[in-house]
Amino acid sequence: MKFWKYHGLGNDFVLSEDLDGTLEATPQRAARLLNRHTGIGGDGWLLVRRSEVCDIAMFLYNTDGSVAEMCGNGLRCFAKHVYDHKLVQKKVFTVETLAGVMEVTIAAEDGVTKTVTANLGAASFDRPSIPMTGEGECDRITMHALDRDFTVSACLMGVPHAVVFGTDFTDEDVLKYGPVLETDPIFPRKANINFANILDDHTVEVRTWERGCGRTLACGTGSSATAVLCHRAGYTGSDVEIRLQEGSLRIQVTDQGVVMTGPAALAFTGETAL
């Protein structure tokens, strides 16, 4: 099987084309491919498929073999691939995902994608849609994990996200508390946990523990959820720089949806028998 390895600010993906629908794509194969010791390694396996409702369709597996409805960094890598390889021959196009239709816009130089802007749609704050137990919207509630209380808001941004508000979270905090919050019974289908260090009213530093993946260097939907929930809580404005370990994303909260802009890069290509 031919594959391409992409990353969006360090959030890395194996990508395969399945335009004729014959590729053997199973949770077990995804887990083998994404294993960093015995496989190619990556945070997700992206599949390029044809769509009857959009210009192209994206399917995604997590590292544990579970299916992800959406991924912001994955979407940018996917969009770069289909544009650069002329599978879609226009700079503004639609992508079918399990979370709905996403519109992407390519900024290219000499036919090669440099940045991708994607409208991820509106966030949902309704607990059943996240999903989340309890009543009312989840705005700055207190959650307890191990030896510490956290102030948390949550939303559905294609996938369920919780944002933990603070100013001095470290990588050690993410590794210690992330898996505990991810699997808290309040989230029936688990949740992605974003630790947000609010630097000022337009800049937030984010560290993410991803559902089904663990600690990742970047998360596009998590960055978008963080911008939405920080704005909703009054911590920031509607145009936010999200700082990640390998760079930044620009997130704009608009009446037409949450708009994410950032880079995508090809690391290498190859073939595998896995």
N, C-alpha and C positions, 0 to 999 in steps of 0.2 A: 504494500500500500504506500503510495506517495503521500507525503505530508509536508506541511509548512509550519514552522514554529514562529509565532508572533508574541509580542508583549505590548501592553499598554502601561507605561510607567512601572514596569517590573511585574505586573500581573500577567502571567504568561500562559499561552494556549497552544495546544497542538490543533492544527486545522486540517481537515480532510474534505475533499469534494465528493459528494454523493448525489450527483445530478441525475443519475439514472435509477437511483433508489435501490441499488444492489449491494451496497457496502454492508458488511456484517458489523452492525453497531449495537453492542450490548453493554449493560452495566459492567459486566466482568471484563470485557475488552477495554472499556474506558479506564477502569482501575489499573489494568496492566500497563496501558500506554502512558498513563499519567504518573506512574510510580517513578520517583526520582532516582532510585537505586538500580532498578532492573528494567525500566522502560525508558521512554523519551523524557518524561518528566514535564509537569505543568500543573497549573491551577484549574484547567478545564480542557475539554475536547470539543472543538467547534466543528459542526457539520454544515456544509453548504448544500442546500437542497432547492429544488424548484418549488414555486408557489403558484397556486391558482388564484390567489387574491392580492398578491404583492409582486414586486419586481423579482424578489428572491426570498428564500426562507432560511432561517438560522435555527439550529438545534444544538443544545449544549448539555454535556455531562460534567458533573463535579468530579473531584479526585476520588471520592468514595464510590463512584458509580451511580450516584443519584442524579436525577434530571433537574436542571435549573431552568426556571421559566424565562429568566433574562439575566444579562450581565452587561453593564455599561462599558467596561474596558473590552470585554469580548466583542461587543457590538462594533466598537471602533476598529478592532483588528479585523473582524469579519468584513466590514465595509471597505477597508483598505484592500483586502484581498480581492473581493469581487470587482472593485473598480480597476485596480492595477492589472488584473488579468482579463479585463474586458468581458466579464460575465454579466455585468451591467454597464451599459455604455452611456451613462449620463451622471452628472454630478449631484443631482438631487434625486433620491429614490427611496422606495419603501421596503422595509424588511419585515417579514412575518416571523413573529416569535410566539412562544406559549403565553407571554404576557400581553399580547396584542400587536398591533401594527406600529412600527417605529419608523419615523422619517429621518433620514440622514443626509447631510450635505458634505461634500468632499471639497477640501482645499488642496489643490495639487500643483506641482511644478514639474514640467516636462513629462506629464502623464503619470507621475508617481505621487501618491497620497502623502501629504505632510501632516495635516490635522483633519479630524472628523468632528462635525457638530451634529448632535443627535437630540431630537425632541423626544424625551422619554414619557411624555404625557403627564397628567396630573397625579399627584400623590393622593392616596386615600387614607383618611384618619379614622375610618369606621372600624371598630374592633373586630367584628365578624369577618371583614374583608382582609385584615392583616395576615392571618387570624390571631386573635388575642382574647383571652377570657375576660370576663367582667363587663361592666357597662360604661357607656360614655366614651369620649375620645381620650387617648392616652397622652396627656400633656403634663410633663414634669411630675410624674409619679415617683415614689420612692421604691426602689427595689433593693433587696438585701442579697448579697453574695458572699459566702464564707464569713469574713470578719469585717465587712464594710457595707455601708449604705450608699446608694447611688441615685442621682436625679436623672430620670430617663423619660424620653418621649419616643413614640413609635409611629410608624406609618407603613403602608404598602407602596413601594416604589418599584413595581414590577415583581419584586420579591419582598418578603417581610424584613423590615429593618428597625432596630432600636438604636437610638443615639444617647450616649451617656455624656452628660455635660460636665466640663471641668476646665482646668487650666494647666495641669501638670501631669497628665497621664504618661506613663512610660511603656516601653515594650514589655517589661516585666508585668505590668498591670494587665496588659492585653492577654498575655499567656496564662496568667493566674485566674483572672475573673471572666475572660471571654467565654470559655467553654461552659462555665457555670451559668452565666446569663443566657447563653444560646439555648440551653436545655431546660431553662426554668419552666415549670408547668404552665405559667401564664401564656406561653407560646406553644399551642398544640402542635404546630408543624415546625417548631424551632424558629430561630431568627438569626439574622446577621447582626453583629454587635459592633457599633462604631464608637470609639472613644474619641471625643471631640475636645481638643484644647482650643478654647476661644481666645485668639490673640488680640483682635480688635473687631470693630463693627463690619469689617469686610474681609477678614482673613481667619481661617480656621485650619488647624493642623489635625489630621485624622489618622488614626490607627484602627484597622479593622480586623475583627475575628469573623471569618466567613463560615456560614452554615455549610457543612459538607466539605469544607476545604481546610479550615484552621486559619492561622495567621497568614495574610497575604500582604504584599507590598502596596497594593492599591485596589480600590473597589469603586467602579464608576457609579453604580446605583447607590452604594453606600455614601459616596461623596455627595450625590444628588440629594439623598434623604437627609444627610447632615445639613446641607444648605437650607433645605425646606424647613426642617424642624428648628434650626437656629433662628431663621427669619421669623417663623411662627411664634417662637418664644420671646422675640424681641431682642435677641442678642446681636443680630446682624441685619444688614439691609438685604435687598433682593438680588444683588450681584456680588457673588462671593468667590474669593480665591480659596480653593481647597488645597492645602499643602500636604503632599505625600512624600514618602521616603525618596523617590526617584524623580520628583518634579511636581507640577501643579496642574489642576484642572480648573477651568472657569465654569461656574454653575450660575445660571440665571433663572430665577423663579418668576415666571410670567403668567399672565392670564391664559395663555395658549398652551401652557405646559412647562415642564422643567427642562431647560436646555443645557446640555453638557458639551463642552468643547475641549479637546485634548489630542495628544499625538497617538500614533500607533506605529509600530516598527516591526520589520521582518528580521528575525535573528538568523535563521538558517532553514534549509530544506533538506529532505532526505527520503529514504524508503525504509520501511520496516516490515518484518514478518510477524510482528506481535499480533 
